[in-house]
Amino acid sequence: MTGPTAQTTDPETYRALHADATALLEGWQPTSPDAASARDRTLALLAAGPVAMSRQHRPGHVTASALVLDSTGSRVLLCLHVKFGRWVQLGGHCEPTDQTLVAAALREATEESGIAGLRIDPVPIDVDVHQVQCQGGSAHHDVRFAVIAPPSAVEQVSDEAEELGWFPPDQLPEPLAGGTVQLVAPALAALRRSPLRLAP
């Protein structure tokens, strides 16, 4: 949810990212019926071409976010977002420099947590479509990933957050953004299966 650029970006700069997002979602096995519906809506959005990756696309645009887990899976990192005052996973808009959705999610998680050495499971854990105030009203088609922090992780609050906090997965804080709680179970499943899990 970092750094909107003031200038309008040529949609063609998103061509590689658009191709990656389309291939990723076409090959993805959804984690829930709601995620399957959101995936289908996002693929329909992507039919508009690379512009669907840009925040300038008023009908909606693809974003990338991450639920950050500690190396044991016993805590998740959430941010109390400055703009809407709720606890939420880390993430935000894709940038023209992002070549893949995985890279976009990892960049956002790193920028917003201040943690070096994050690792990401490249298989999405959820897709969610929700209305936002971008460009005076739009929709975020958010593709979500599980990210694993190193054992020595120390977070640093960015300009996007009032606060960062680690929470047990079954004791998430309030007020919580809609859609965040649904990430916990698939993120923990990703941690169990992922080769990216760090040794204690």
C-alpha positions in Angstrom: 0.0 0.0 0.0 3.0 2.2 -0.5 4.0 5.0 -2.8 1.4 6.1 -5.3 3.1 7.7 -8.2 1.8 11.1 -9.3 2.2 10.7 -13.0 0.2 8.4 -15.3 2.2 5.3 -16.2 2.1 3.8 -19.7 0.1 0.6 -19.3 2.5 -1.2 -21.6 5.1 -1.0 -18.8 3.0 -3.6 -17.0 3.0 -6.1 -19.9 5.3 -8.7 -18.2 3.5 -8.4 -14.9 0.2 -8.8 -16.6 1.3 -12.0 -18.4 2.7 -13.4 -15.1 -0.5 -12.6 -13.2 -2.7 -14.2 -15.9 -0.6 -17.4 -16.0 -0.4 -17.6 -12.2 -4.1 -17.3 -11.7 -5.0 -19.6 -14.6 -2.9 -22.4 -13.0 -3.9 -21.7 -9.4 -6.1 -24.1 -7.3 -8.3 -21.8 -5.2 -8.3 -22.3 -1.4 -12.0 -21.6 -0.9 -15.2 -21.1 -2.9 -14.9 -17.3 -2.3 -11.3 -17.3 -3.6 -12.4 -19.2 -6.7 -15.1 -16.6 -7.4 -12.6 -13.8 -6.8 -10.0 -15.5 -9.1 -12.6 -15.8 -11.9 -13.5 -12.1 -11.5 -9.8 -11.2 -11.6 -9.1 -13.2 -14.7 -12.1 -11.3 -16.3 -10.5 -8.0 -15.3 -7.2 -9.1 -16.7 -8.9 -9.5 -20.1 -8.6 -5.7 -20.3 -4.9 -6.1 -20.8 -1.9 -4.7 -19.0 -3.8 -1.6 -17.8 -5.6 -3.9 -15.3 -2.3 -3.9 -13.3 -2.3 -0.1 -13.0 -3.9 1.9 -10.2 -5.1 4.2 -13.0 -7.6 1.6 -14.1 -10.8 2.8 -12.5 -12.9 -0.4 -13.0 -10.4 -2.2 -10.8 -6.7 -3.3 -10.7 -4.7 -6.2 -9.4 -2.8 -5.7 -6.1 -0.5 -8.0 -4.1 -0.3 -8.6 -0.4 1.3 -10.9 2.1 0.5 -12.4 5.5 3.9 -12.4 7.2 4.5 -15.4 9.6 7.4 -15.8 12.0 9.7 -18.7 11.3 7.7 -21.0 13.7 4.2 -20.1 12.5 3.2 -19.1 16.0 2.7 -15.4 15.2 1.6 -13.2 12.3 2.7 -9.6 11.5 -0.1 -7.1 10.9 -0.1 -3.3 10.4 -2.5 -0.8 11.9 -3.1 1.1 8.6 -2.8 4.9 8.7 -5.6 5.6 6.2 -8.4 3.3 7.4 -7.5 2.6 11.0 -7.7 -1.2 10.9 -5.2 -4.1 11.3 -4.4 -5.6 8.0 -1.8 -7.8 6.2 1.0 -6.0 4.4 0.7 -5.2 0.7 -0.5 -2.8 -1.9 -0.3 -1.6 -5.5 1.9 -3.2 -8.2 4.6 -1.0 -9.7 5.9 -0.9 -13.3 9.3 -2.3 -12.0 7.6 -5.5 -10.7 8.0 -8.4 -13.1 5.9 -10.9 -11.1 3.1 -10.8 -8.6 5.3 -12.7 -6.2 8.0 -10.0 -6.5 5.4 -7.3 -5.9 4.1 -9.0 -2.8 7.6 -9.5 -1.4 8.6 -5.9 -2.2 5.5 -4.6 -0.4 6.1 -6.9 2.6 9.7 -5.8 2.8 9.0 -2.1 2.5 6.2 -2.1 5.0 7.8 -4.4 7.6 11.4 -3.1 7.4 12.5 -6.8 7.7 15.4 -8.0 5.5 15.5 -11.7 4.4 11.8 -12.4 4.0 11.0 -15.5 2.0 7.8 -16.0 0.0 5.8 -19.1 -1.0 5.1 -18.5 -4.7 1.7 -20.2 -4.5 -1.1 -17.7 -3.7 -3.1 -18.4 -0.5 -6.1 -16.3 -1.4 -7.7 -13.9 -3.9 -10.1 -11.2 -2.7 -12.0 -8.4 -4.5 -13.0 -5.4 -2.5 -14.0 -1.8 -3.1 -11.5 1.0 -2.3 -11.3 4.8 -2.7 -8.5 4.7 -5.3 -9.0 7.2 -8.1 -12.3 8.2 -6.5 -13.6 4.7 -6.3 -12.3 1.4 -7.7 -11.8 -2.2 -6.8 -8.7 -4.0 -5.6 -8.3 -7.6 -6.9 -5.8 -8.6 -4.3 -3.7 -11.7 -4.8 -2.3 -12.8 -1.4 0.8 -14.8 -0.4 2.4 -16.3 2.7 5.7 -14.8 3.6 8.1 -16.2 6.2 10.3 -14.0 8.4 13.8 -15.0 9.6 14.2 -16.0 13.3 16.0 -12.7 14.0 13.4 -10.5 12.4 12.9 -7.0 13.9 10.2 -5.0 12.3 10.3 -1.2 11.6 7.2 0.9 11.2 6.8 2.5 7.8 4.9 5.6 6.8 2.0 3.4 5.8 1.4 2.2 9.4 0.6 3.7 12.8 1.9 0.5 14.3 3.1 -3.0 13.5 2.4 -6.0 15.8 3.0 -9.7 16.0 -0.1 -11.7 17.1 -1.0 -15.4 17.7 -3.0 -16.6 14.7 -6.0 -17.3 17.0 -5.8 -13.9 18.8 -5.9 -11.3 16.0 -6.4 -7.7 17.0 -9.4 -5.5 16.6 -10.5 -3.6 14.6 -9.4 -6.1 11.9 -9.8 -5.5 8.2 -12.3 -7.7 6.4 -10.6 -10.5 4.6 -7.5 -10.7 6.8 -8.7 -13.5 9.1 -9.3 -15.8 6.1 -5.6 -15.7 5.3 -4.5 -17.5 8.5 -5.4 -21.1 7.7 -4.0 -21.2 4.2 -0.9 -19.3 5.3 -0.2 -21.8 8.0 -0.8 -24.6 5.5 1.7 -22.9 3.2 4.3 -22.7 6.0 3.9 -26.5 6.6 4.4 -27.4 2.9 6.8 -24.8 1.8 10.5 -25.5 1.2 11.1 -21.9 2.3 10.5 -22.8 5.9 13.6 -21.7 7.9 15.3 -24.0 10.3 15.1 -23.1 14.0 
